[in-house]
């Protein structure tokens, strides 16, 4: 039944795309400007000007719709401000230390450089920030390299010139880390890094709990989900609103970082809302999805930009991702003090090559982790021979740019989980593995899970892997301008609930091996969009619909990757003047 449904729908869309363009689109020939009588579409060529090569595609009807209602479009999320400081350029912090000259690290791999690196990073933080420079060479690290202070940057001479060679796993260095959901799973399969960006106090409390076998919570409120304090209740508001009314502005000021919390109710109306409020979500069995329900309340970090005490109004830095309905008991709360303004740049992190562990039993040869990090970044970093490459764990508005994962193969080359929002992964590369996959292992590719939202993967080249939506009802995420050899598999415990919430968008995707699974969304995800993906066919499908009935999901320009305008949904949204 699944194959027939996909096959029929795919054939119909393919024939329609070949026979006639969607209403409101341009012809397949190079376009010379806008249509008389309608306003220009942002980013579209104007009459009389040369048409750049990247714009010689068919303008998607969904894009025209989106520009009219960018914050409330039913299928496409607004992600135009994803990444560091809403998409700002990454800063260039001044060099305050050279680990060879000032701290005695050896660039020939003859001694453990981790103590020197950590002393330099700690001292930079205590001085208020700055860059710790690692000159060209290979540096052996027998421990974890930690960035725990704001505005501290670890910078090499380039990912082809500075290498940190990691010799030990997180299991070796911290100890076993059991899953808080029980069983014999290792949480190092999705958490922690051998370069770990995390607020110092948060890192210490977390690792102390791991050593004590307490199996802590990893998110925004510390080791416990109830370790927060209410600042004010929020009056009813709609998705897309930036100015909201609250009951009390006393504890709020411009610039304050807060959590918007939304709770679920006995009828699971919050989870249904995250799924687009489709009829099938009302009859879906939510009560037995205990792992999913453990993720609520939904926590969305945001910054207050203006306070009007007289009218009890505040303005937020981004539009609301969901309705703030009375049934959700919307409130602004405290959270752990996040790490801000920190980064890792221009180096390779290479592990001692060991066999990949069986699925969910990773030892923790992990690359770069950003945890409780906000407005942080990774740029020009290459990770080799890792269990898990780059991990966003309760991360907000972070940018991963010009990153690469290669070597013997990874469980999660890229992982985004535990309420991570508004992050940007761009210009990324996932290389073909250098050794065959051992039996009993899994490859997930670019992952998102755990109620994470408004994250973007842009301009990627994946020689293996897949678009891993790992249950836990992530919603409103975008993957755009990516070429993938789609040979991985999604994961996720059945108790974690649906694979997709509403407003997932896959835009301009080339699938080299034509495998539909995890890429084609039009009969899988509710209120979502598949635009300009290459022709694909179902085989070995494991992503099947979670919800019955109509999904209200749209497909456009099927079979035409590379021939759509705009070619990159995130770039086009950034260019909108709103």
VEXDREN-2710 file (C-alpha; in Angstrom, 1 decimal):
% VEXDREN-2710
k/r/px/py/pz
1/UNK/0.0/0.0/0.0
2/UNK/2.8/2.4/0.9
3/UNK/4.7/1.8/-2.4
4/UNK/1.5/2.1/-4.5
5/UNK/0.5/5.4/-2.8
6/UNK/4.0/6.9/-3.3
7/UNK/4.2/5.6/-6.9
8/UNK/0.9/7.0/-8.0
9/UNK/1.5/10.3/-6.4
10/UNK/5.0/10.6/-7.8
11/UNK/3.8/9.8/-11.3
12/UNK/1.0/12.4/-11.1
13/UNK/3.3/15.1/-9.9
14/UNK/6.0/14.2/-12.5
15/UNK/3.5/14.4/-15.4
16/UNK/2.0/17.6/-14.1
17/UNK/5.4/19.2/-13.8
18/UNK/6.3/18.2/-17.3
19/UNK/3.0/19.2/-18.9
20/UNK/2.4/22.6/-17.3
21/UNK/4.1/24.7/-14.8
22/UNK/2.3/25.6/-11.6
23/UNK/0.1/28.7/-11.7
24/UNK/2.2/31.8/-11.2
25/UNK/5.6/30.3/-12.2
26/UNK/7.9/31.5/-14.9
27/UNK/8.8/29.6/-18.0
28/UNK/11.7/27.2/-18.1
29/UNK/13.6/29.7/-20.3
30/UNK/15.9/32.3/-18.7
31/UNK/13.7/34.9/-17.0
32/UNK/14.2/38.6/-17.8
33/UNK/12.1/40.2/-15.1
34/UNK/8.9/40.3/-13.2
35/UNK/5.4/40.0/-14.6
36/UNK/3.7/43.3/-15.3
37/UNK/1.0/44.2/-12.8
38/UNK/2.4/42.3/-9.8
39/UNK/4.9/43.4/-7.1
40/UNK/8.5/42.1/-7.6
41/UNK/9.3/39.0/-5.6
42/UNK/12.2/39.6/-3.3
43/UNK/15.5/38.3/-4.8
44/UNK/13.9/37.9/-8.3
45/UNK/15.5/39.7/-11.3
46/UNK/14.0/43.0/-12.3
47/UNK/13.2/44.2/-15.8
48/UNK/16.2/45.5/-17.8
49/UNK/18.8/43.9/-15.5
50/UNK/20.9/40.8/-16.4
51/UNK/19.6/37.5/-15.1
52/UNK/22.2/35.8/-12.9
53/UNK/22.7/32.1/-13.6
54/UNK/21.5/31.1/-10.2
55/UNK/18.1/32.7/-10.9
56/UNK/17.4/31.0/-14.2
57/UNK/14.9/28.6/-12.7
58/UNK/11.1/28.3/-12.3
59/UNK/9.8/30.4/-9.5
60/UNK/8.0/28.2/-7.1
61/UNK/4.4/29.1/-6.4
62/UNK/5.0/28.2/-2.8
63/UNK/7.7/30.9/-2.7
64/UNK/5.3/33.6/-3.9
65/UNK/2.9/32.5/-1.2
66/UNK/5.5/32.6/1.4
67/UNK/6.6/36.1/0.7
68/UNK/3.0/37.3/1.4
69/UNK/2.8/35.6/4.8
70/UNK/6.4/34.7/5.9
71/UNK/5.7/34.3/9.6
72/UNK/2.5/32.3/9.3
73/UNK/2.7/30.3/6.1
74/UNK/1.0/26.9/6.7
75/UNK/3.7/24.7/5.1
76/UNK/7.0/26.7/5.2
77/UNK/8.7/28.0/8.3
78/UNK/10.4/31.3/8.6
79/UNK/14.1/30.6/9.1
80/UNK/15.6/33.8/7.7
81/UNK/17.2/34.6/11.0
82/UNK/18.7/31.2/11.8
83/UNK/22.3/31.1/13.1
84/UNK/24.6/33.3/15.0
85/UNK/22.9/36.6/16.1
86/UNK/20.2/36.2/13.6
87/UNK/22.5/35.5/10.6
88/UNK/25.1/38.2/11.4
89/UNK/28.7/37.8/10.2
90/UNK/30.9/35.8/12.5
91/UNK/33.1/38.0/14.6
92/UNK/36.9/38.0/14.5
93/UNK/38.1/38.1/18.1
94/UNK/41.7/39.3/18.8
95/UNK/44.3/36.8/19.6
96/UNK/45.2/36.9/23.3
97/UNK/47.3/33.7/23.6
98/UNK/49.4/31.4/21.5
99/UNK/49.4/27.9/23.0
100/UNK/52.9/27.1/21.8
101/UNK/54.6/30.4/22.7
102/UNK/52.7/31.2/25.8
103/UNK/51.6/27.8/27.2
104/UNK/54.2/25.3/25.9
105/UNK/52.0/23.1/23.8
106/UNK/54.1/20.9/21.4
107/UNK/53.0/20.9/17.7
108/UNK/54.8/17.6/17.0
109/UNK/52.4/15.3/18.9
110/UNK/55.0/14.3/21.4
111/UNK/53.1/15.4/24.5
112/UNK/49.5/15.9/25.7
113/UNK/48.5/19.4/24.7
114/UNK/45.0/19.3/26.3
115/UNK/46.2/20.9/29.6
116/UNK/47.9/23.8/27.8
117/UNK/44.8/24.3/25.6
118/UNK/42.5/24.3/28.6
119/UNK/44.6/26.7/30.6
120/UNK/44.8/29.1/27.7
121/UNK/41.0/28.9/27.1
122/UNK/40.3/29.4/30.8
123/UNK/42.6/32.3/31.2
124/UNK/41.1/34.0/28.1
125/UNK/37.7/33.6/29.6
126/UNK/38.8/35.1/32.9
127/UNK/40.2/38.1/31.0
128/UNK/36.8/38.7/29.3
129/UNK/37.4/36.7/26.1
130/UNK/39.6/36.6/23.0
131/UNK/41.1/34.0/20.7
132/UNK/43.5/31.3/21.7
133/UNK/45.7/30.6/18.6
134/UNK/47.0/27.1/17.8
135/UNK/49.8/27.3/15.2
136/UNK/50.3/24.8/12.4
137/UNK/51.1/21.3/13.5
138/UNK/49.7/18.2/15.1
139/UNK/48.8/18.3/18.8
140/UNK/48.1/15.2/20.8
141/UNK/45.1/15.6/23.2
142/UNK/44.6/13.0/25.8
143/UNK/41.7/14.9/27.4
144/UNK/38.6/17.0/26.6
145/UNK/39.2/20.5/25.3
146/UNK/36.6/22.7/27.0
147/UNK/35.3/26.2/26.2
148/UNK/33.2/27.3/29.2
149/UNK/33.4/31.1/29.1
150/UNK/31.7/33.7/26.9
151/UNK/33.5/35.3/23.9
152/UNK/36.4/32.7/23.9
153/UNK/37.5/31.3/20.5
154/UNK/39.8/28.4/19.8
155/UNK/41.4/29.0/16.4
156/UNK/43.9/27.0/14.4
157/UNK/45.8/28.0/11.3
158/UNK/43.2/26.2/9.0
159/UNK/41.6/22.8/8.9
160/UNK/44.4/21.6/6.6
161/UNK/47.2/23.0/8.8
162/UNK/46.3/22.5/12.5
163/UNK/45.3/19.1/13.8
164/UNK/44.2/18.0/17.3
165/UNK/44.7/14.3/17.5
166/UNK/42.4/12.8/20.2
167/UNK/43.6/9.6/21.8
168/UNK/40.8/8.7/24.3
169/UNK/37.0/8.5/24.3
170/UNK/34.5/10.2/26.6
171/UNK/33.9/6.8/28.3
172/UNK/37.7/6.7/29.1
173/UNK/37.7/10.3/30.3
174/UNK/34.4/10.7/32.2
175/UNK/33.0/7.2/32.5
176/UNK/30.0/5.3/31.2
177/UNK/26.9/7.4/30.5
178/UNK/23.7/5.4/30.7
179/UNK/20.6/6.6/29.0
180/UNK/18.0/8.3/31.3
181/UNK/15.4/6.2/29.5
182/UNK/16.9/2.9/30.8
183/UNK/18.5/-0.1/29.1
184/UNK/22.1/-0.6/28.3
185/UNK/22.4/2.3/25.7
186/UNK/25.3/4.7/25.9
187/UNK/24.3/8.4/26.0
188/UNK/27.7/9.1/24.4
189/UNK/25.9/7.9/21.2
190/UNK/24.3/11.4/21.0
191/UNK/25.9/13.6/23.7
192/UNK/29.3/15.2/24.5
193/UNK/32.3/16.2/22.5
194/UNK/36.1/16.0/22.8
195/UNK/35.8/19.7/22.0
196/UNK/32.9/20.7/24.2
197/UNK/31.4/24.2/24.3
198/UNK/29.2/24.4/27.4
199/UNK/28.9/26.9/30.3
200/UNK/31.5/26.0/32.9
201/UNK/29.0/25.5/35.8
202/UNK/26.6/23.5/33.5
203/UNK/29.4/21.3/32.3
204/UNK/30.6/20.6/35.9
205/UNK/27.1/19.8/37.2
206/UNK/26.4/17.5/34.2
207/UNK/29.7/15.6/34.3
208/UNK/29.5/15.2/38.1
209/UNK/26.0/13.7/37.7
210/UNK/27.3/11.3/34.9
211/UNK/30.1/10.1/37.2
212/UNK/27.6/9.6/39.9
213/UNK/25.4/7.5/37.5
214/UNK/22.5/9.9/38.0
215/UNK/21.5/10.0/34.3
216/UNK/20.8/13.8/34.2
217/UNK/18.7/15.9/31.9
218/UNK/20.8/17.6/29.3
219/UNK/18.7/20.7/28.5
220/UNK/18.1/24.3/29.2
221/UNK/17.1/24.1/32.9
222/UNK/20.0/22.0/34.2
223/UNK/20.1/18.4/35.4
224/UNK/16.4/18.5/36.3
225/UNK/13.4/19.5/34.1
226/UNK/11.8/21.4/37.0
227/UNK/14.8/23.6/37.9
228/UNK/13.3/26.9/36.7
229/UNK/11.4/29.8/38.0
230/UNK/8.4/31.6/36.4
231/UNK/9.1/35.2/35.4
232/UNK/5.6/36.0/34.1
233/UNK/2.6/34.4/32.4
234/UNK/2.0/35.2/28.7
235/UNK/-1.4/36.2/27.4
236/UNK/-2.9/34.5/24.4
237/UNK/-0.9/35.1/21.2
238/UNK/-0.6/33.6/17.7
239/UNK/2.2/32.0/15.8
240/UNK/4.2/34.8/14.1
241/UNK/3.6/37.4/16.7
242/UNK/6.6/39.2/18.1
243/UNK/4.9/41.6/20.5
244/UNK/3.0/39.8/23.3
245/UNK/1.2/40.8/26.4
246/UNK/2.3/39.4/29.8
247/UNK/0.9/39.6/33.3
248/UNK/4.0/41.3/34.8
249/UNK/7.0/43.0/33.3
250/UNK/8.9/43.5/36.5
251/UNK/11.5/40.8/36.0
252/UNK/12.1/41.6/32.3
253/UNK/14.4/44.1/30.6
254/UNK/15.6/44.6/27.0
255/UNK/18.3/42.1/26.2
256/UNK/17.1/39.5/28.8
257/UNK/17.4/35.9/27.6
258/UNK/14.4/33.8/28.7
259/UNK/12.6/30.6/28.0
260/UNK/9.1/30.5/26.5
261/UNK/7.5/27.4/28.0
262/UNK/4.4/25.7/26.7
263/UNK/2.8/22.8/28.5
264/UNK/0.7/20.0/27.2
265/UNK/-2.7/19.0/28.5
266/UNK/-4.7/15.7/28.9
267/UNK/-5.9/15.9/25.3
268/UNK/-2.4/16.6/24.1
269/UNK/-3.5/19.8/22.3
270/UNK/0.1/21.1/22.3
271/UNK/1.5/18.0/20.5
272/UNK/-1.5/18.2/18.1
273/UNK/-0.7/21.9/17.4
274/UNK/2.9/21.0/16.7
275/UNK/1.6/18.6/14.2
276/UNK/-0.5/21.2/12.4
277/UNK/-3.8/20.5/14.1
278/UNK/-4.7/18.1/11.4
279/UNK/-7.6/15.7/12.1
280/UNK/-5.2/12.7/12.2
281/UNK/-3.4/14.2/15.1
282/UNK/-6.6/14.2/17.2
283/UNK/-7.0/10.5/16.9
284/UNK/-3.3/9.6/17.1
285/UNK/-2.3/7.6/20.2
286/UNK/-0.3/10.1/22.3
287/UNK/-0.6/8.6/25.8
288/UNK/1.8/5.7/25.2
289/UNK/4.5/7.9/23.7
290/UNK/6.2/8.3/27.1
291/UNK/9.6/9.4/25.7
292/UNK/7.9/12.2/23.7
293/UNK/5.8/13.4/26.6
294/UNK/8.9/13.6/28.7
295/UNK/10.2/16.3/26.4
296/UNK/7.4/18.8/27.3
297/UNK/7.0/21.5/28.4
298/UNK/8.3/22.8/25.1
299/UNK/11.1/25.2/25.8
300/UNK/12.0/28.0/23.3
301/UNK/14.8/30.3/24.2
302/UNK/14.3/33.9/23.1
303/UNK/15.6/37.4/23.8
304/UNK/13.5/40.4/24.9
305/UNK/14.1/43.4/22.8
306/UNK/11.6/45.9/24.2
307/UNK/9.5/46.3/27.3
308/UNK/6.4/48.5/27.7
309/UNK/5.5/48.3/31.5
310/UNK/2.5/50.5/31.1
311/UNK/0.8/48.3/28.6
312/UNK/2.4/45.1/30.0
313/UNK/3.8/44.3/26.5
314/UNK/7.1/43.0/25.4
315/UNK/8.7/42.4/22.0
316/UNK/10.8/39.3/21.3
317/UNK/13.7/39.0/18.9
318/UNK/11.9/36.4/16.8
319/UNK/8.3/35.6/15.9
320/UNK/6.5/33.0/18.1
321/UNK/7.0/29.5/16.7
322/UNK/3.6/28.3/18.0
323/UNK/0.4/29.7/19.3
324/UNK/0.5/30.7/23.0
325/UNK/-2.9/29.3/23.9
326/UNK/-4.4/29.4/27.4
327/UNK/-4.5/25.6/27.4
328/UNK/-0.7/25.6/27.1
329/UNK/-0.2/27.8/30.2
330/UNK/2.3/29.9/28.3
331/UNK/5.0/31.6/30.5
332/UNK/8.4/33.0/30.4
333/UNK/10.9/31.3/32.8
334/UNK/14.5/31.3/33.8
335/UNK/17.1/28.8/32.4
336/UNK/20.7/28.0/33.0
337/UNK/23.1/30.8/32.0
338/UNK/24.1/29.9/28.5
339/UNK/27.5/30.1/26.8
340/UNK/27.5/33.0/24.3
341/UNK/29.8/34.4/21.7
342/UNK/32.2/31.5/21.7
343/UNK/33.6/29.6/18.8
344/UNK/36.0/27.0/17.3
345/UNK/37.7/27.8/14.0
346/UNK/40.2/26.5/11.4
347/UNK/41.3/23.1/12.7
348/UNK/41.0/19.4/12.2
349/UNK/39.9/17.2/15.1
350/UNK/41.1/13.6/14.3
351/UNK/40.4/10.6/16.6
352/UNK/42.6/7.6/16.9
353/UNK/41.0/5.3/14.4
354/UNK/39.0/2.6/16.2
355/UNK/36.2/0.3/14.8
356/UNK/32.7/1.9/14.9
357/UNK/30.8/0.6/17.9
358/UNK/27.5/-1.3/17.6
359/UNK/24.4/1.0/17.4
360/UNK/23.7/2.9/20.6
361/UNK/26.9/1.7/22.3
362/UNK/29.3/4.4/21.2
363/UNK/32.3/5.0/23.5
364/UNK/32.3/8.7/22.8
365/UNK/34.9/9.4/20.2
366/UNK/32.9/12.5/19.5
367/UNK/33.8/15.7/17.7
368/UNK/32.5/19.2/18.6
369/UNK/29.5/19.5/21.0
370/UNK/27.6/22.8/21.6
371/UNK/25.5/22.5/24.7
372/UNK/23.4/25.2/26.3
373/UNK/25.2/27.4/23.8
374/UNK/23.6/30.5/22.3
375/UNK/25.0/32.6/19.5
376/UNK/28.1/30.4/19.2
377/UNK/29.8/29.0/16.1
378/UNK/32.1/26.5/14.4
379/UNK/33.9/27.5/11.2
380/UNK/36.3/25.6/9.0
381/UNK/36.5/22.5/11.2
382/UNK/37.0/19.0/9.9
383/UNK/36.3/16.0/12.1
384/UNK/37.7/12.5/11.3
385/UNK/37.1/9.0/12.6
386/UNK/34.4/10.2/15.0
387/UNK/31.5/8.3/16.6
388/UNK/29.5/11.5/16.3
389/UNK/30.8/14.5/14.4
390/UNK/29.0/17.8/15.4
391/UNK/26.4/17.8/18.1
392/UNK/23.9/20.6/18.9
393/UNK/22.4/19.8/22.3
394/UNK/20.0/22.4/23.7
395/UNK/21.7/24.9/21.4
396/UNK/20.2/28.1/20.2
397/UNK/21.1/30.3/17.2
398/UNK/24.5/28.7/16.6
399/UNK/26.2/28.6/13.2
400/UNK/28.2/25.6/11.8
401/UNK/29.9/26.8/8.6
402/UNK/32.4/25.0/6.3
403/UNK/32.4/21.8/8.4
404/UNK/33.3/18.4/7.2
405/UNK/33.0/14.8/8.6
406/UNK/35.2/12.0/7.1
407/UNK/37.0/8.8/8.0
408/UNK/35.8/5.5/9.2
409/UNK/32.1/6.4/9.5
410/UNK/29.9/8.0/12.1
411/UNK/26.7/7.2/13.9
412/UNK/25.6/10.8/13.8
413/UNK/27.8/12.9/11.6
414/UNK/25.5/15.9/12.5
415/UNK/23.1/15.7/15.4
416/UNK/20.5/18.4/16.6
417/UNK/18.5/17.5/19.6
418/UNK/17.1/18.3/23.1
419/UNK/15.2/21.4/22.2
420/UNK/17.7/23.0/19.8
421/UNK/16.3/25.9/17.8
422/UNK/17.2/28.4/15.1
423/UNK/20.6/26.9/14.3
424/UNK/22.3/27.0/10.9
425/UNK/24.5/24.4/9.3
426/UNK/25.8/25.6/6.0
427/UNK/28.4/24.6/3.4
428/UNK/28.8/21.2/5.0
429/UNK/30.4/18.0/3.6
430/UNK/29.9/14.4/4.6
431/UNK/32.5/12.2/2.9
432/UNK/32.1/8.6/1.9
433/UNK/33.4/6.3/4.7
434/UNK/36.9/4.9/4.3
435/UNK/36.1/1.5/5.6
436/UNK/33.0/-0.8/5.3
437/UNK/30.3/-0.3/8.0
438/UNK/30.7/-3.0/10.7
439/UNK/27.6/-5.2/11.3
440/UNK/25.1/-3.8/13.7
441/UNK/26.0/-0.2/13.2
442/UNK/23.8/2.6/11.8
443/UNK/24.4/5.8/9.9
444/UNK/21.9/8.7/10.3
445/UNK/23.4/11.6/8.4
446/UNK/21.9/15.0/9.4
447/UNK/19.8/14.5/12.4
448/UNK/17.0/16.5/14.1
449/UNK/14.8/15.4/17.0
450/UNK/13.5/16.2/20.5
451/UNK/11.0/19.1/19.7
452/UNK/13.8/21.0/17.9
453/UNK/12.6/23.7/15.5
454/UNK/13.6/26.3/12.9
455/UNK/16.9/24.7/12.2
456/UNK/18.5/24.9/8.7
457/UNK/20.8/22.6/6.7
458/UNK/22.0/24.5/3.7
459/UNK/24.4/23.9/0.8
460/UNK/25.5/20.4/1.8
461/UNK/27.2/17.6/-0.1
462/UNK/26.5/14.2/1.5
463/UNK/28.3/11.3/-0.1
464/UNK/26.4/9.0/2.3
465/UNK/23.8/9.3/5.1
466/UNK/20.2/10.6/5.0
467/UNK/17.9/13.3/6.3
468/UNK/17.4/11.7/9.7
469/UNK/14.3/13.0/11.5
470/UNK/14.7/10.9/14.6
471/UNK/11.2/11.0/16.1
472/UNK/10.5/13.2/19.1
473/UNK/8.3/15.5/17.0
474/UNK/10.7/18.0/15.6
475/UNK/8.9/20.6/13.5
476/UNK/9.5/23.7/11.3
477/UNK/12.9/22.7/10.0
478/UNK/14.5/23.3/6.6
479/UNK/16.9/21.3/4.4
480/UNK/17.8/23.2/1.2
481/UNK/20.3/23.1/-1.7
482/UNK/21.8/19.7/-0.8
483/UNK/23.1/16.8/-2.9
484/UNK/22.8/13.4/-1.1
485/UNK/23.6/9.8/-1.8
486/UNK/20.6/8.6/0.4
487/UNK/21.9/5.4/1.9
488/UNK/21.4/6.0/5.6
489/UNK/18.4/5.3/7.9
490/UNK/16.4/7.3/10.4
491/UNK/16.3/6.3/14.0
492/UNK/14.2/6.9/17.0
493/UNK/12.4/4.9/19.7
494/UNK/8.7/4.2/19.0
495/UNK/7.8/5.8/22.3
496/UNK/9.3/9.1/21.1
497/UNK/6.2/9.6/18.9
498/UNK/6.0/11.0/15.3
499/UNK/8.9/11.5/13.0
500/UNK/7.6/14.9/11.8
501/UNK/5.7/17.8/13.1
502/UNK/4.3/20.5/10.8
503/UNK/6.3/22.8/8.5
504/UNK/9.2/20.6/7.4
505/UNK/10.6/21.8/4.1
506/UNK/12.9/20.0/1.7
507/UNK/13.8/22.5/-1.1
508/UNK/16.1/21.9/-4.1
509/UNK/17.5/18.4/-3.2
510/UNK/19.4/16.2/-5.5
511/UNK/19.3/12.5/-4.6
512/UNK/22.0/10.7/-6.5
513/UNK/20.7/7.2/-5.9
514/UNK/17.0/8.1/-6.3
515/UNK/16.0/6.7/-2.9
516/UNK/12.8/8.4/-1.6
517/UNK/13.1/7.5/2.1
518/UNK/13.4/10.5/4.5
519/UNK/13.7/13.0/1.7
520/UNK/10.3/13.0/0.0
521/UNK/7.7/14.3/2.5
522/UNK/4.5/14.9/0.6
523/UNK/2.7/11.8/2.0
524/UNK/4.6/11.5/5.3
525/UNK/4.8/14.9/7.1
526/UNK/1.8/17.1/8.0
527/UNK/1.5/20.6/6.6
528/UNK/5.0/20.4/5.0
529/UNK/6.6/21.0/1.6
530/UNK/8.8/19.1/-0.9
531/UNK/10.0/21.4/-3.6
532/UNK/12.3/20.6/-6.5
533/UNK/13.7/17.3/-5.3
534/UNK/15.1/14.9/-7.9
535/UNK/13.1/11.9/-9.1
536/UNK/13.1/9.3/-6.3
537/UNK/11.4/5.9/-5.8
538/UNK/10.5/4.0/-2.7
539/UNK/12.6/1.0/-1.7
540/UNK/13.4/-0.2/1.8
541/UNK/11.1/2.5/3.1
542/UNK/11.0/2.9/6.9
543/UNK/9.4/6.4/7.1
544/UNK/5.7/5.7/6.9
545/UNK/2.9/8.2/7.9
546/UNK/2.2/8.5/11.6
547/UNK/-1.1/10.2/11.0
548/UNK/-4.2/9.1/9.1
549/UNK/-6.2/11.3/6.8
550/UNK/-5.2/14.3/4.8
551/UNK/-1.8/15.7/5.7
552/UNK/-2.1/19.1/3.9
553/UNK/1.4/18.7/2.6
554/UNK/2.5/20.1/-0.8
555/UNK/4.9/19.1/-3.5
556/UNK/6.0/21.3/-6.4
557/UNK/8.5/21.0/-9.3
558/UNK/9.1/17.4/-8.6
559/UNK/12.0/16.0/-10.7
560/UNK/13.5/19.5/-11.2
561/UNK/16.3/20.1/-8.7
562/UNK/18.6/22.9/-9.7
563/UNK/15.8/24.5/-11.8
564/UNK/13.9/26.2/-9.1
565/UNK/13.9/29.9/-8.0
566/UNK/15.0/30.6/-5.4
567/UNK/17.6/27.8/-5.5
568/UNK/18.3/28.2/-1.7
569/UNK/15.3/28.7/0.6
570/UNK/17.4/30.0/3.5
571/UNK/19.4/32.5/1.4
572/UNK/16.2/33.8/-0.1
573/UNK/14.5/34.2/3.3
574/UNK/17.5/36.1/4.6
575/UNK/17.3/38.5/1.7
576/UNK/13.7/39.4/2.5
577/UNK/13.2/42.9/3.8
578/UNK/10.7/42.4/6.6
END
